[in-house]
Amino acid sequence: MNTKAVGRVFSQYAIYIVLAVLVLAIAVKDPRFLSVDIFRDILLQNSTRAIIALGAAFVLITGGSDLSGGRVVGLTAVLSASMLQMADYPRRFFPDLPDLPIWLPILAGVAAGLLVGLVNGWIVARLHVPPFIATLGTMVIVYGANSIYFDMKPNESQPIAGLREEFTNLGTGFIGPNGPYSIPYIVIIAILVAAMVWVIFNKTRLGKHMYAIGGNVHAATVSGINVNRNLIYIYAIAGGLYGLGGVLEAARTGGATNNYGNMYELDAIAACVVGGVSTAGGIGTVPGVLAGVLIFGVLNYGLTFIGVSPYWQLIVKGLIIVAAVAFDIRKHVAKK
């Protein structure tokens, strides 16, 4: 195999090679890291982040960006949790609210995320506001609205807790015997969402239009694609996935505050970029995004596991992001 062929193989599978090297490097320091328990914990902790990153990938592939994702996670976590507290909990958000069917608050959370996404898409598509600025504005608005809701009497900005067991079971329950070989429900949900996103990316007209818009928006317009309508759909789907991520995060942690999801949007964008989603648009895959999420999951969990300071973890994470973007830019320059 010649040097060019080796280079092509490395370029195609770089993300998976980096993930394998990262795991092996941490395992050399502490072999216990290779246990099934650790792998299960990493999947459990990063399932909601995977769903959020998949939402961000929709927008990034069009050549846009979405800074509102983290605050949408906080909004939907608070909204769903506020309606799913136990009847005998002493500090209920809605003291007189009867027990609702569990699907109703979950649907309300996802719908709230979808609505924010629709607003983002409308601002970008109809008002022609750059995505960075549009979603920066909605990020601030959503956080303000969520904080007002969270501060309502009788809650008055107290953490929402005492959630019903059938709801928290979504985030902490599992299939199989209790132990390392059980499969958490939240991991199954993340896999199902990833499968649906893969179908949209690869087998639907919306997916083809999404890649076309990100590749060359002018060519997409000339070819007859309704760019504005597709952008609204894409931002709405992204918002819905953020909403689902927020609901599941509340279920996983057993509570919520208005600060839930803070900086999640940056982690999601970073995972996408490291996972091969081009910052220029038009390129990105579901397996790559999931691998990007796992890299940061392994990095955060593994470095903590071997006793590395969180501050050093931030430096390492930043270096990985810069390296991934630099590699992406070099690849595009080489093609030209």
Secondary structure, DSSP 4 states (H G I P E B T S, - for coil): --HHHHHHHHHHHHHHHHHHHHHHHHHHH-GGGGSHHHHHHHHHHHHHHHHHHHHHHHHHHTT---S-HHHHHHHHHHHHHHT-B-TT-TT-SSTTPPPPPTHHHHHHHHHHHHHHHHHHHHHHHHS---HHHHHHHHHHHHHHHHHHHHT-TTTTTPPB--B-HHHHHHHH-EESSSSTT-EEHHHHHHHHHHHHHHHHHHHSHHHHHHHHHHH-HHHHHHTT--HHHHHHHHHHHHHHHHHHHHHHHHHHHT-B-TTTTTTHHHHHHHHHHHTT--TTSS---HHHHHHHHHHHHHHHHHHHHTT--HHHHHHHHHHHHHHHHHHHHHHHHHH-
